């Protein structure tokens, strides 16, 4: 059974408008947070690799080296 009253229709329209406002506000705050993060990364010279917990040159080392000493971190082929 579907409700037909105009009061319910009006409340649903208000709810849709609020949902849209909420989504827009969340998106704006997310963009602002990302901009702040990027600014801090630039300020402190933090790379994406460091952010992910990797050293800046670790990607190239991992692909070229066959062996790695877990104690010293030394690599060789």
Backbone as XML, in Angstrom:
<?xml version="1.0"?>
<chain id="A" units="angstrom">
  <residue number="1" name="UNK">
    <atom name="N" x="0.845" y="-1.174" z="0.000"/>
    <atom name="CA" x="0.000" y="0.000" z="0.000"/>
    <atom name="C" x="0.898" y="1.247" z="0.000"/>
  </residue>
  <residue number="2" name="UNK">
    <atom name="N" x="0.726" y="2.100" z="-0.932"/>
    <atom name="CA" x="1.515" y="3.323" z="-1.042"/>
    <atom name="C" x="0.771" y="4.465" z="-0.376"/>
  </residue>
  <residue number="3" name="UNK">
    <atom name="N" x="1.522" y="5.256" z="0.373"/>
    <atom name="CA" x="0.927" y="6.431" z="1.011"/>
    <atom name="C" x="0.773" y="7.529" z="-0.024"/>
  </residue>
  <residue number="4" name="UNK">
    <atom name="N" x="-0.350" y="8.233" z="0.025"/>
    <atom name="CA" x="-0.681" y="9.198" z="-1.010"/>
    <atom name="C" x="-0.777" y="10.641" z="-0.507"/>
  </residue>
  <residue number="5" name="UNK">
    <atom name="N" x="-0.707" y="10.872" z="0.789"/>
    <atom name="CA" x="-0.987" y="12.224" z="1.297"/>
    <atom name="C" x="0.067" y="13.227" z="0.836"/>
  </residue>
  <residue number="6" name="UNK">
    <atom name="N" x="-0.382" y="14.457" z="0.714"/>
    <atom name="CA" x="0.521" y="15.526" z="0.273"/>
    <atom name="C" x="1.577" y="15.819" z="1.339"/>
  </residue>
  <residue number="7" name="UNK">
    <atom name="N" x="1.227" y="15.575" z="2.576"/>
    <atom name="CA" x="2.171" y="15.790" z="3.671"/>
    <atom name="C" x="3.373" y="14.856" z="3.528"/>
  </residue>
  <residue number="8" name="UNK">
    <atom name="N" x="3.112" y="13.601" z="3.191"/>
    <atom name="CA" x="4.185" y="12.629" z="2.998"/>
    <atom name="C" x="5.024" y="13.002" z="1.789"/>
  </residue>
  <residue number="9" name="UNK">
    <atom name="N" x="4.381" y="13.419" z="0.720"/>
    <atom name="CA" x="5.111" y="13.844" z="-0.477"/>
    <atom name="C" x="6.003" y="15.034" z="-0.172"/>
  </residue>
  <residue number="10" name="UNK">
    <atom name="N" x="5.506" y="15.961" z="0.620"/>
    <atom name="CA" x="6.284" y="17.145" z="0.988"/>
    <atom name="C" x="7.494" y="16.747" z="1.844"/>
  </residue>
  <residue number="11" name="UNK">
    <atom name="N" x="7.279" y="15.856" z="2.792"/>
    <atom name="CA" x="8.387" y="15.400" z="3.638"/>
    <atom name="C" x="9.437" y="14.641" z="2.820"/>
  </residue>
  <residue number="12" name="UNK">
    <atom name="N" x="9.007" y="13.849" z="1.867"/>
    <atom name="CA" x="9.959" y="13.135" z="1.001"/>
    <atom name="C" x="10.780" y="14.112" z="0.165"/>
  </residue>
  <residue number="13" name="UNK">
    <atom name="N" x="10.155" y="15.158" z="-0.326"/>
    <atom name="CA" x="10.873" y="16.173" z="-1.104"/>
    <atom name="C" x="11.901" y="16.873" z="-0.220"/>
  </residue>
  <residue number="14" name="UNK">
    <atom name="N" x="11.520" y="17.170" z="1.019"/>
    <atom name="CA" x="12.466" y="17.788" z="1.948"/>
    <atom name="C" x="13.635" y="16.848" z="2.235"/>
  </residue>
  <residue number="15" name="UNK">
    <atom name="N" x="13.308" y="15.570" z="2.400"/>
    <atom name="CA" x="14.346" y="14.578" z="2.664"/>
    <atom name="C" x="15.323" y="14.479" z="1.486"/>
  </residue>
  <residue number="16" name="UNK">
    <atom name="N" x="14.823" y="14.481" z="0.275"/>
    <atom name="CA" x="15.680" y="14.428" z="-0.907"/>
    <atom name="C" x="16.576" y="15.654" z="-0.985"/>
  </residue>
  <residue number="17" name="UNK">
    <atom name="N" x="16.019" y="16.820" z="-0.673"/>
    <atom name="CA" x="16.808" y="18.049" z="-0.694"/>
    <atom name="C" x="17.910" y="18.000" z="0.364"/>
  </residue>
  <residue number="18" name="UNK">
    <atom name="N" x="17.570" y="17.505" z="1.553"/>
    <atom name="CA" x="18.568" y="17.378" z="2.622"/>
    <atom name="C" x="19.643" y="16.356" z="2.266"/>
  </residue>
  <residue number="19" name="UNK">
    <atom name="N" x="19.245" y="15.248" z="1.649"/>
    <atom name="CA" x="20.216" y="14.235" z="1.234"/>
    <atom name="C" x="21.204" y="14.814" z="0.221"/>
  </residue>
  <residue number="20" name="UNK">
    <atom name="N" x="20.688" y="15.642" z="-0.691"/>
    <atom name="CA" x="21.547" y="16.274" z="-1.694"/>
    <atom name="C" x="22.512" y="17.248" z="-1.026"/>
  </residue>
  <residue number="21" name="UNK">
    <atom name="N" x="22.013" y="18.042" z="-0.099"/>
    <atom name="CA" x="22.871" y="18.987" z="0.626"/>
    <atom name="C" x="23.947" y="18.249" z="1.410"/>
  </residue>
  <residue number="22" name="UNK">
    <atom name="N" x="23.559" y="17.170" z="2.046"/>
    <atom name="CA" x="24.497" y="16.371" z="2.834"/>
    <atom name="C" x="25.604" y="15.804" z="1.952"/>
  </residue>
  <residue number="23" name="UNK">
    <atom name="N" x="25.254" y="15.265" z="0.811"/>
    <atom name="CA" x="26.244" y="14.698" z="-0.105"/>
    <atom name="C" x="27.204" y="15.773" z="-0.602"/>
  </residue>
  <residue number="24" name="UNK">
    <atom name="N" x="26.676" y="16.953" z="-0.936"/>
    <atom name="CA" x="27.518" y="18.052" z="-1.410"/>
    <atom name="C" x="28.478" y="18.522" z="-0.322"/>
  </residue>
  <residue number="25" name="UNK">
    <atom name="N" x="27.987" y="18.620" z="0.904"/>
    <atom name="CA" x="28.822" y="19.062" z="2.013"/>
    <atom name="C" x="29.924" y="18.046" z="2.316"/>
  </residue>
  <residue number="26" name="UNK">
    <atom name="N" x="29.582" y="16.761" z="2.297"/>
    <atom name="CA" x="30.583" y="15.715" z="2.524"/>
    <atom name="C" x="31.664" y="15.771" z="1.448"/>
  </residue>
  <residue number="27" name="UNK">
    <atom name="N" x="31.260" y="15.957" z="0.201"/>
    <atom name="CA" x="32.222" y="16.040" z="-0.903"/>
    <atom name="C" x="33.139" y="17.249" z="-0.726"/>
  </residue>
  <residue number="28" name="UNK">
    <atom name="N" x="32.578" y="18.381" z="-0.343"/>
    <atom name="CA" x="33.369" y="19.598" z="-0.143"/>
    <atom name="C" x="34.383" y="19.403" z="0.994"/>
  </residue>
  <residue number="29" name="UNK">
    <atom name="N" x="33.944" y="18.808" z="2.108"/>
    <atom name="CA" x="34.841" y="18.575" z="3.236"/>
    <atom name="C" x="35.938" y="17.570" z="2.878"/>
  </residue>
  <residue number="30" name="UNK">
    <atom name="N" x="35.596" y="16.563" z="2.094"/>
    <atom name="CA" x="36.595" y="15.585" z="1.665"/>
    <atom name="C" x="37.656" y="16.250" z="0.794"/>
  </residue>
  <residue number="31" name="UNK">
    <atom name="N" x="37.225" y="17.081" z="-0.151"/>
    <atom name="CA" x="38.179" y="17.815" z="-1.003"/>
    <atom name="C" x="39.074" y="18.707" z="-0.162"/>
  </residue>
  <residue number="32" name="UNK">
    <atom name="N" x="38.493" y="19.385" z="0.822"/>
    <atom name="CA" x="39.262" y="20.274" z="1.692"/>
    <atom name="C" x="40.297" y="19.469" z="2.484"/>
  </residue>
  <residue number="33" name="UNK">
    <atom name="N" x="39.910" y="18.325" z="3.014"/>
    <atom name="CA" x="40.837" y="17.487" z="3.770"/>
    <atom name="C" x="41.977" y="17.012" z="2.880"/>
  </residue>
  <residue number="34" name="UNK">
    <atom name="N" x="41.651" y="16.592" z="1.659"/>
    <atom name="CA" x="42.698" y="16.144" z="0.732"/>
    <atom name="C" x="43.653" y="17.284" z="0.395"/>
  </residue>
  <residue number="35" name="UNK">
    <atom name="N" x="43.123" y="18.477" z="0.179"/>
    <atom name="CA" x="43.983" y="19.625" z="-0.103"/>
    <atom name="C" x="44.920" y="19.921" z="1.065"/>
  </residue>
  <residue number="36" name="UNK">
    <atom name="N" x="44.409" y="19.800" z="2.284"/>
    <atom name="CA" x="45.236" y="20.019" z="3.464"/>
    <atom name="C" x="46.318" y="18.958" z="3.586"/>
  </residue>
  <residue number="37" name="UNK">
    <atom name="N" x="45.977" y="17.716" z="3.294"/>
    <atom name="CA" x="46.950" y="16.623" z="3.348"/>
    <atom name="C" x="48.057" y="16.853" z="2.332"/>
  </residue>
  <residue number="38" name="UNK">
    <atom name="N" x="47.681" y="17.194" z="1.110"/>
    <atom name="CA" x="48.673" y="17.441" z="0.054"/>
    <atom name="C" x="49.571" y="18.615" z="0.438"/>
  </residue>
  <residue number="39" name="UNK">
    <atom name="N" x="48.995" y="19.656" z="0.994"/>
    <atom name="CA" x="49.788" y="20.817" z="1.408"/>
    <atom name="C" x="50.799" y="20.429" z="2.484"/>
  </residue>
  <residue number="40" name="UNK">
    <atom name="N" x="50.379" y="19.634" z="3.465"/>
    <atom name="CA" x="51.296" y="19.184" z="4.517"/>
    <atom name="C" x="52.382" y="18.270" z="3.945"/>
  </residue>
  <residue number="41" name="UNK">
    <atom name="N" x="52.011" y="17.406" z="3.009"/>
    <atom name="CA" x="53.007" y="16.531" z="2.384"/>
    <atom name="C" x="54.066" y="17.368" z="1.674"/>
  </residue>
  <residue number="42" name="UNK">
    <atom name="N" x="53.639" y="18.398" z="0.970"/>
    <atom name="CA" x="54.585" y="19.275" z="0.272"/>
    <atom name="C" x="55.445" y="20.049" z="1.262"/>
  </residue>
  <residue number="43" name="UNK">
    <atom name="N" x="54.815" y="20.533" z="2.314"/>
    <atom name="CA" x="55.529" y="21.316" z="3.330"/>
    <atom name="C" x="56.643" y="20.503" z="3.981"/>
  </residue>
  <residue number="44" name="UNK">
    <atom name="N" x="56.366" y="19.219" z="4.256"/>
    <atom name="CA" x="57.332" y="18.366" z="4.932"/>
    <atom name="C" x="58.129" y="17.476" z="3.977"/>
  </residue>
  <residue number="45" name="UNK">
    <atom name="N" x="57.872" y="17.600" z="2.674"/>
    <atom name="CA" x="58.606" y="16.809" z="1.693"/>
    <atom name="C" x="58.296" y="15.326" z="1.779"/>
  </residue>
  <residue number="46" name="UNK">
    <atom name="N" x="57.055" y="14.980" z="2.062"/>
    <atom name="CA" x="56.648" y="13.581" z="2.186"/>
    <atom name="C" x="56.173" y="13.087" z="0.829"/>
  </residue>
  <residue number="47" name="UNK">
    <atom name="N" x="56.735" y="11.957" z="0.388"/>
    <atom name="CA" x="56.333" y="11.381" z="-0.902"/>
    <atom name="C" x="55.179" y="10.406" z="-0.709"/>
  </residue>
  <residue number="48" name="UNK">
    <atom name="N" x="54.580" y="10.032" z="-1.805"/>
    <atom name="CA" x="53.507" y="9.030" z="-1.769"/>
    <atom name="C" x="54.044" y="7.715" z="-1.222"/>
  </residue>
  <residue number="49" name="UNK">
    <atom name="N" x="55.257" y="7.339" z="-1.647"/>
    <atom name="CA" x="55.857" y="6.092" z="-1.154"/>
    <atom name="C" x="56.027" y="6.115" z="0.356"/>
  </residue>
  <residue number="50" name="UNK">
    <atom name="N" x="56.475" y="7.236" z="0.898"/>
    <atom name="CA" x="56.627" y="7.348" z="2.345"/>
    <atom name="C" x="55.269" y="7.258" z="3.032"/>
  </residue>
  <residue number="51" name="UNK">
    <atom name="N" x="54.280" y="7.877" z="2.438"/>
    <atom name="CA" x="52.937" y="7.834" z="2.989"/>
    <atom name="C" x="52.422" y="6.399" z="3.057"/>
  </residue>
  <residue number="52" name="UNK">
    <atom name="N" x="52.817" y="5.603" z="2.066"/>
    <atom name="CA" x="52.391" y="4.208" z="2.015"/>
    <atom name="C" x="53.300" y="3.295" z="2.847"/>
  </residue>
  <residue number="53" name="UNK">
    <atom name="N" x="54.296" y="3.890" z="3.521"/>
    <atom name="CA" x="55.175" y="3.107" z="4.370"/>
    <atom name="C" x="56.365" y="2.514" z="3.636"/>
  </residue>
  <residue number="54" name="UNK">
    <atom name="N" x="56.672" y="3.025" z="2.456"/>
    <atom name="CA" x="57.811" y="2.544" z="1.680"/>
    <atom name="C" x="58.837" y="3.652" z="1.543"/>
  </residue>
  <residue number="55" name="UNK">
    <atom name="N" x="60.087" y="3.244" z="1.396"/>
    <atom name="CA" x="61.134" y="4.224" z="1.121"/>
    <atom name="C" x="60.989" y="4.680" z="-0.315"/>
  </residue>
  <residue number="56" name="UNK">
    <atom name="N" x="61.492" y="5.864" z="-0.625"/>
    <atom name="CA" x="61.343" y="6.446" z="-1.961"/>
    <atom name="C" x="61.944" y="5.564" z="-3.039"/>
  </residue>
  <residue number="57" name="UNK">
    <atom name="N" x="63.067" y="4.912" z="-2.763"/>
    <atom name="CA" x="63.720" y="4.102" z="-3.791"/>
    <atom name="C" x="63.421" y="2.616" z="-3.654"/>
  </residue>
  <residue number="58" name="UNK">
    <atom name="N" x="62.513" y="2.245" z="-2.773"/>
    <atom name="CA" x="62.259" y="0.829" z="-2.527"/>
    <atom name="C" x="61.626" y="0.122" z="-3.722"/>
  </residue>
  <residue number="59" name="UNK">
    <atom name="N" x="60.844" y="0.837" z="-4.531"/>
    <atom name="CA" x="60.208" y="0.198" z="-5.680"/>
    <atom name="C" x="61.232" y="-0.279" z="-6.690"/>
  </residue>
  <residue number="60" name="UNK">
    <atom name="N" x="62.223" y="0.558" z="-6.987"/>
    <atom name="CA" x="63.228" y="0.152" z="-7.965"/>
    <atom name="C" x="64.104" y="-0.948" z="-7.398"/>
  </residue>
  <residue number="61" name="UNK">
    <atom name="N" x="64.422" y="-0.888" z="-6.107"/>
    <atom name="CA" x="65.239" y="-1.924" z="-5.478"/>
    <atom name="C" x="64.533" y="-3.273" z="-5.482"/>
  </residue>
  <residue number="62" name="UNK">
    <atom name="N" x="63.241" y="-3.270" z="-5.196"/>
    <atom name="CA" x="62.495" y="-4.521" z="-5.137"/>
    <atom name="C" x="62.467" y="-5.225" z="-6.485"/>
  </residue>
  <residue number="63" name="UNK">
    <atom name="N" x="62.406" y="-4.467" z="-7.569"/>
    <atom name="CA" x="62.307" y="-5.070" z="-8.890"/>
    <atom name="C" x="63.650" y="-5.525" z="-9.424"/>
  </residue>
  <residue number="64" name="UNK">
    <atom name="N" x="64.746" y="-4.870" z="-9.029"/>
    <atom name="CA" x="66.045" y="-5.221" z="-9.585"/>
    <atom name="C" x="66.805" y="-6.220" z="-8.726"/>
  </residue>
  <residue number="65" name="UNK">
    <atom name="N" x="66.578" y="-6.261" z="-7.437"/>
    <atom name="CA" x="67.324" y="-7.147" z="-6.552"/>
    <atom name="C" x="66.610" y="-8.492" z="-6.399"/>
  </residue>
  <residue number="66" name="UNK">
    <atom name="N" x="67.433" y="-9.568" z="-6.400"/>
    <atom name="CA" x="66.866" y="-10.902" z="-6.174"/>
    <atom name="C" x="66.830" y="-11.249" z="-4.692"/>
  </residue>
  <residue number="67" name="UNK">
    <atom name="N" x="67.826" y="-10.760" z="-3.950"/>
    <atom name="CA" x="67.961" y="-11.123" z="-2.542"/>
    <atom name="C" x="68.029" y="-9.870" z="-1.686"/>
  </residue>
  <residue number="68" name="UNK">
    <atom name="N" x="67.527" y="-10.010" z="-0.454"/>
    <atom name="CA" x="67.545" y="-8.885" z="0.476"/>
    <atom name="C" x="67.830" y="-9.405" z="1.867"/>
  </residue>
  <residue number="69" name="UNK">
    <atom name="N" x="68.790" y="-8.776" z="2.541"/>
    <atom name="CA" x="69.125" y="-9.129" z="3.927"/>
    <atom name="C" x="68.091" y="-8.448" z="4.835"/>
  </residue>
  <residue number="70" name="UNK">
    <atom name="N" x="67.292" y="-9.229" z="5.563"/>
    <atom name="CA" x="66.249" y="-8.625" z="6.391"/>
    <atom name="C" x="66.800" y="-7.807" z="7.555"/>
  </residue>
  <residue number="71" name="UNK">
    <atom name="N" x="68.020" y="-8.074" z="7.967"/>
    <atom name="CA" x="68.607" y="-7.352" z="9.093"/>
    <atom name="C" x="69.147" y="-5.992" z="8.639"/>
  </residue>
  <residue number="72" name="UNK">
    <atom name="N" x="69.964" y="-5.994" z="7.590"/>
    <atom name="CA" x="70.607" y="-4.759" z="7.144"/>
    <atom name="C" x="69.837" y="-4.044" z="6.053"/>
  </residue>
  <residue number="73" name="UNK">
    <atom name="N" x="68.992" y="-4.767" z="5.320"/>
    <atom name="CA" x="68.276" y="-4.178" z="4.210"/>
    <atom name="C" x="69.079" y="-4.188" z="2.927"/>
  </residue>
  <residue number="74" name="UNK">
    <atom name="N" x="70.288" y="-4.732" z="2.971"/>
    <atom name="CA" x="71.134" y="-4.811" z="1.771"/>
    <atom name="C" x="70.490" y="-5.734" z="0.734"/>
  </residue>
  <residue number="75" name="UNK">
    <atom name="N" x="70.650" y="-5.373" z="-0.532"/>
    <atom name="CA" x="70.104" y="-6.194" z="-1.613"/>
    <atom name="C" x="71.199" y="-6.573" z="-2.585"/>
  </residue>
  <residue number="76" name="UNK">
    <atom name="N" x="70.989" y="-7.689" z="-3.292"/>
    <atom name="CA" x="71.917" y="-8.138" z="-4.325"/>
    <atom name="C" x="71.200" y="-9.080" z="-5.270"/>
  </residue>
  <residue number="77" name="UNK">
    <atom name="N" x="71.840" y="-9.323" z="-6.412"/>
    <atom name="CA" x="71.244" y="-10.208" z="-7.418"/>
    <atom name="C" x="72.042" y="-11.485" z="-7.557"/>
  </residue>
</chain>
